[in-house]
Amino acid sequence: MRYLVRRAGFYVLAIFVAVTFNFFIPRMMTGDPASILYARFQGRIDPRAFDSIKASFGFVEGPILEQYATYLQNLLQGNFGISIVAFPQPVVNVIGTGISWTLRLLGIATLLSFGFGILLGIFASWRRGKFIDGTVLPVFSMLGAFPYFWIALVFLYFFGMNLRWFPTAHAYSISAFPMPDWSSPQFYGSMLVHGFLPALTIVLTSIGGWMLGMRNNMIGVLAQDYIVMAQAKGLAERRIIFTYAARNAILPSLTGFAMSLGFILAGSLLVEVVFSYPGMGFLLLAAVNNRDYPLMQAIFLMITLAVLLANFIVDIAYVLLDPRAR
């Protein structure tokens, strides 16, 4: 318990530092979102409304500490300001839809790649030189060496444009469903078809890394004396693999998995761009291109918080899996 309390204190401090940097960095840039928005409308906004627009973005006049206190107050209320890309929509409304699509696509793809990669790595280490170790592992390692956006372009060209087996854009059929219809089974089928190629791209390009890492960890664990003792005692092979070896070998992979879960909110930017998938990565690109500081600020902060939360969950898993942490 003391271990978790120390880790929780570290994460609280890290969150405070992240929030502070998130406040000061945009204010170190030249200009502000209100000036950018005013320039975009080319004088069609009443100059008397400029101060109100500036305040709505959180750039209020006054001492910097007063502005920081106002920023923290708005943050605790879930107020990230107004988006320039979707003016006058609040940032919370803009990123709400992107988060939901990214979690569906990246969350499922990350869990699948991690789960299959870990299982294949276990069997590759236990049956070294056999089919999984000698054929499957090199194939997935080779796929992982390619840039994932290049694999996405290949899939899009062959399966989307030439064969027309899968759609080439968006998260569901816009023609059939102008608005998402969560009560329709056909809508879920459309989501599955549209998300198959992006998810397959992510799984194929990441599963090799999980598999190789778990295989190497397992080889080191299988050489330990307690594994030899378990084999000498005649314990079941399945029990030795999963209860004794895999439980210890998976610990180093959990940190990488936590980072992957945290960065799910960032989205696989180029995959979402290739498939025009309306996730967080697509939103982040639009925010950068339009210099939407409030939207970028909110996305970066959410990514940081997600990474810290995922790492804290892994710390809890460490305590459950490794008695030495207790």
N, C-alpha and C positions, 0 to 999 in steps of 0.2 A: 504493500500500500504506500509506503514511504517513497518507493521508486516512482510510482505513478503521480504522487503529489509533486515531486521534483520536476518530472517531465511536464506536468500541467502548468507549473509556474514558468518553465522555459517557454512554453507555447503562448502563454498570456503575454509575456514580454515580447515575443516575436510578433504577435498580432499588433501590439502597441507600436512597435517600430515600423511595421508595414503600413499601418494606418497613417502614421506621421509622415513617412516618405510619400505616401499617396496624396497627402495634402500639399506638401511643399513643392514637389517636382513640377506639377502643372503651373504653379505660380512663379517658377523660375523661367518659364518659357516666355518668349515675346508675345504680346497680345493676350487676348482672352477669348473664350467662346462667344461672348456677346458681340465683340468686335467682328469676329469671323462671320457670325450670323447676319449682322448689320450690313457687312460688305456683300454678302451673297444676295441680299434683297435689293441692293443697288439703290438705296435711298427710298424704297417704298415703305419703310418703317418710319413712323413718326420719331424724330430725335428725342422727343420728351419721354418716349417709352424705353429709351436705351438703358437708363438706370434701373428700371424695373426688370428688364431682361437680364441685365448683369447680376442683379440680386437673385433672380430665379436660378441662375447657374451657380450661385454660392460665392460669387466674387463681390463681397460687400466691402464698403469702405470702413476704415478703422484700423486700430493696431492689429498686428499679425496674430497675437495671442487671442484677441477677441474673435478674429476670423476663424482661428483654429477651434475655439470653443463652439462657435456656430456650426462649423463643419462636423464636429463630434456629435452635437445635438441632432443635426439632420441625419447623420449616419445611424444613430441609435433608433431613429424613427423610420429608417428604411428609405430615406429621401436622398437619392443620388443626383438630383438635379434634372434638368430638361435636356433631351437629346437634340443635337443639331441635325442629325440625319433624318429623324422623324419628328421634327419640331411641329407642334408644341407637346408631343407625347413625353411623359416622364421616362427616365432611363429604366426604371423598374419594369414598366410595361413593355419596353422594347426588348430587354434581355430575357423577360419571362418566357416568351415563345422560343427563343434561341436555346435557352437552357434545356427546355423539355425535349427538343429534338436531339440535341447533343447527348443528353443522358441516355436516350433510347438507343441511339446509334453507337456512340463510343462506349457507353457502359456495358452493353451486351457484347460488343466486339472485344473489349478488354477482358471481360470475365471469361469469354470463350477461349481467347488466345492464351491467357494465363492458365486456365484449367487444363486444356489439352496439352499445352507446352510442358506443364509440370508432370502430368501423367506419362507423356511420351518420354520425358527425360528420365523418369523413374525406371521405366521398362528398358530404355536404351542402356542405362548403367547396369541393370541387373542381368541383361542378356547382351553383353558386349560382343560386338562382331556379328550379331544376327541382323535380321532385316531392318528393324527399327534403327539400330545404331549405325549400320553400314549403308543404308539407302535413304530412309526417311529423314534422318538428321542432316545429311549433306544437302538434300533437296531443299529443306526449309531454311538451312543456313544460306544457301545460294539465293533464295528468294529474299531473305532479309538483307542481303547485300545491295539489292536494287533500291533506289529511292522509291518510297511508297507512292509518290505522285506519278512516277513513271508507270508503275504497275496499274495505277488507277486509269491512266490514259490508254494503256493497252486494253484493259477490260472494257473501257468505254467505247473504244474503236471497234473491237471485234464483237462483243456481246450486245452493245447498245446500238451502234450505227450500222454495222454490216449484217449481223444475224438478227437484230431487232428482238432479241429474247428479253431484254430488260430495258426499262425507260432510261433516258439519259440525263434527266434533271428533276429536281425538286424532291420533296419527301413523300408526296402522294399525288394522285392524278388531279390536276387542277380542273380539267374539263368535266370530270365526273363529280368532283366535290369542290365547289367554289370556296367553301368553308369546311374546316375539319368537322366530321360527323362521328363522334366517339361512340354513338349507339349503333352504328352500322357495321356488320361483319365485313362487308365489301370494302369499307374504309381501311380496316386493319389489314386486309389482304393487299390493298394498294400500297399501304405503308411497307409491308414486308417485301413486296416486289421492288419498290423504289430504293429500299435500304439494303438490299442484298449485296449489290456490287460494292458500295462503299464499305460495308462491314467485312466482306470477303477480302477486300484489299488490306484492311487493317489487320485482320487475323493472319493472313498469309505472310505479311511482312514483319510481324512481331512474334509469331509463335516459335520461330527458330531460336531467337534469343533466350526465351524462357526455357526452351527445351535444352539448349546447350548449357545454360547456367545450372539447371537442376541436375543434369547428367554429371557435370564436373563436381558439384557439391556431393552428390550421392557416391561417386567413386571415392572421395576422401572419407566419407562416413563409413562406407562398407569395409574400409581397411582398419577400422577401430577394433579394439579388443572386445568390447561388449557385443559387437556383431558376431565375431568369431565364437564367443561364448554362447550366444543365442543359437547359433547353428549347431554347436556341439551338444547343446541340450536337446536338440531335436525339435525345436519349435517350428510351427507351421511357416512355410515360406511367405505366405501373405502377411502374417503377423510380423515377421522380421522386416519385410519391405516397408510396410506402411506405419507400423507402431514404433519400431526402433529406428530404422534408417531414414525414411522420408520425413518423419516428424522433426528430426534434427537438421536434415539437409535443406529443408524448405525455409529455415529461418533467414539466411542471407537474401533469399529472393523476395521476402515480404517487404523489405524496404523499397526495392525497385517497384514492387506492385503498388505500394502506397503512393509513390511518386506518380505512377501511371494513373491511379484513381484520382489523384489530385488534379492532374493536368487534363482530365476528361473535360472539365469546364472550358479549357482553352480550345478544345476541339482539334481535330486533325485538319489544320487550316487548308492545306493544299488539296486534300481529299474532298473537303466540303466545297472548295472552289471549283474543282474539276467536275463534280456532280451537281453543282448549284444547290447543294443541300443547305437548308436555312438554319444552320446551327450557330454556335458561338464563334467558331472560327470564321465563318462567313460574315458575321456581325463585326468581328474585330477588324477584318479587312476593310469593310465599309467605313468603320469608325476612323481608321488610319487614313484612308483616302480622302475623307471629308473633314479630317482634323476635328473629329467629334471628341473633345477632351473629356466631357462628363461620361460618355459611354466607355471610352478607353479606361478611364479611371475606375469605373465600377467593375469592368471586366477583369482588370489586373488585380484589384482587391479581392474579388471573388476567387480568382485562381489561387492567390496566396492563401486565403483562408481555407480553401478546399485542400491544398497540399498539407497545411498544418493539421487540419482535422484528420485527414487520411493517415498521416504519420502518428498521430496520437492513438488512433484506433489500432495501428500496427503495434504500438508500444503495449497496449492492453493485450493484444494477441501474443506478444513475446512473453508476458507474464504467465499467460495460460499454458503456453507451449514449452517454455524453458524454465525449469525450477531454479536455475541459477539467478534469474532476474528477480525471483521472489526472496 
